[in-house]
Amino acid sequence: MFKSGLIKAVAKDAGLTQKDVGKVLASLEKTFVETLESGEEVQLIGFMTAKPVAKAARKGRNPGKGILVDIPAKVGVAITPGKSLKDAVGGLKYEDFQK
C-alpha cells in the first residue's frame, strides 16, 4: 500500500476527509523525523517502536569484485514491531512469500 492508499483507507475508516487525513499523516511523519533526529525513540505501545541506533564501522565485501571495503560508522533506525503487527502477519504462510 502506498501513501495515497493509506490516506484513502484511513479517511474511509475514520469518517474524515482525505485532505484532513493527509494533514495528520504529514504531521505524524514530521513529528517522527524530529523525534528521531533528537535521538529519542518513538513508541506506539502495542504497535511499534522506532529508535535511532549506532552502527559501528566495519569491513564489508564488494560482491561484484570480491574486495574488502571500509563501511563507515553511522546512525540508522531500528523498528521493532509491537504485538498488533506481529499478530497481523502471524497467520501468513511462509510459502506464500517464496517467488
Residue, then its C-alpha position, 0 to 999 in steps of 0.5 A: m500500500f502506498k501513501s495515497g492508499l493509506i490516506k484513502a483507507v484511513a479517511k474511509d475508516a475514520g469518517l474524515t476527509q482525505k485532505d484532513v487525513g493527509k494533514v495528520l499523516a504529514s504531521l505524524e511523519k514530521t513529528f517522527v523525523e524530529t523525534l528521531e533526529s533528537g535521538e529519542e525513540v518513538q513508541l506506539i505501545g502495542f504497535m511499534t517502536a522506532k529508535p535511532v541506533a549506532k552502527a559501528a564501522r566495519k569491513g564489508r565485501n564488494p560482491g561484484k569484485g570480491i574486495l574488502v571495503d571500509i563501511p563507515a560508522k553511522v546512525g540508522v533506525a531500528i523498528t521493532p514491531g509491537k504485538s498488533l503487527k506481529d499478530a497481523v502477519g502471524g497467520l501468513k504462510y511462509e510459502d506464500f512469500q517464496k517467488 
